[in-house]
Amino acid sequence: MAAKNMLFSGFGGQGILFAGKFIAYKGLIEDKQVSWLPSYGPEMRGGTASCSVIVSDTPVGSPIVSNPDILIAMNLPSLDRFEDAVVPGGMIIADSTLIERKVKRDDVTVFYVPATQMASDNKLGNLANMIIVGKLLKEIGDYTEDGLNAALDKVISARHADMKEVNLKAIKLGAEY
Amino acid sequence: MSDKILMKGNEAIAEAAIIAGCRHYFGYPITPQTEIAAYMAKKMPKIGGTFLQAESEIAAINMVYGVASAGKRVMTSSSSPGVSLKGEGLSYLAGSDLPSLIVNVQRGGPGLGGIQPSQSDYFQSTRGGGHGDYHMIVLAPASVQEMAELTVKGFELADTYRMTSMILADGTMGQMMEPVNLDLDVKPAHEKPWATTGTQMAREHNIVNSLSLVPEELEELNFKRYDRYKVIEENETMFEEYKVEDADIVLAAFGIAARVSKNAVDEARKMGIKAGLIRPITLWPFPKAPFKAAAEHAKAFISVELNMGQMIEDVILATESKCPVTLCNRAGGMIPDPKQVLNSIIEVNGGMK
């Protein structure tokens, strides 16, 4: 893997930045070069939240992902805004509970995961983000339980240690979908 | 790699300052640097330090003046409009030869401007920032690791030369997270026999002051200060060269613009265009030597900036007009895409055939 340029996007409050941070930490633990860059500003309050994540074998140049290899779209505005930016041959993972339309592109691989519905059905609160993360890891061939545990330890503070189990459950659900 | 953690650039600056022995922070919140103040607010009380949210930027910089006079490591941070407010204090710090660290996480301007990343305070920073003849040492990090390392370096240079060091970052550098190793090399602190720490009735009074009403004496102070600047220019210049040795097209860029430019250099090389990059790490003193040397073999220079073209003037001066220098830029909070920089390289390269 030379570099994976990923863009996570959705509503503020969906855990977009957290999901990106988790992927970045997982890369760091696995000795990859990583960067994580959030969008910031008034748009984060109730509007679109997004972050650029790069995981690479070589040093990261620009941390800004304008043409992602992988787009995680957790709401319709995100898909509308970034669908065309995905590189040909790239991947889109969409939360199909919140995005009713299909992806228009035919030169990218698309996975529809009803993550918000799955989270609600499994009493996983607002962990739709981690269900999507599970699917992402599975599809890029990066799903190992050891890696998950170590990365979760990094992103979940000691105060919220009890959240680790449900996060693992959510990731597993997504990976198996 | 387990010794590396992910940190935002702003947080890395704050933690590095604490590691460097800074126990006094004064600030006032402004996007996109507020994480520095937030980090200090959390940490300083736990380690016996001072965190104080001042009533304004002007108050904060004058508190910095006070602590610096007492010989302690001290810092403040802000973003563009806030740094303008600190301008008077920066000049007084220079006039009193006081060491301090100022962080400017730039946003688009002028005026209140926007909150997205910018490099449009290059002129303001490299030419002093306030009134009078003076310079600050201006350090331009291009990674979260450098945000930490240059913070330590900034304190050390400030103490060595009794002047202000500025970290000139931008919103991207402040907000992005990258792995950082905080096992930083910190040199022992300097003695500061000039500091106003109380005479204990055992020595003459130390006076820290920027007022000097006798022109002959004030001239002498200015001459001496510039002698010191000359030493800094000779000894403290820092830069990074990337594929410059055989380059026809040499880019000049710092901070986030350098990261974008590196991508463009790699793409240009893939197309068979010999491109390279000189990244100034000290913006003052400006690294003239690598530019002068590159001008011997380069056909053209491109200054890549997040402003309307400010560093380009230093590039023109440093290359002594031996090569054409063009500008590739975005402004107002926009960031050039590697493709835009690549197109600029292709255009300049083609224009020479």
Interface residues (C-beta under 8 A of the other chain):
Chain A: K21 A24 Y25 L28 I29 D31 Q33 V34 S35 W36 L37 P38 Y40 G41 P42 V60 G61 S62 P63 I64 S66 K154
Chain B: M1 S2 K4 L6 T31 P32 I115 Q116 G171 T172 Q175 M176 M177 E178 P179 I256 R259 V260 K262 N263 D266 I335 D337 P338
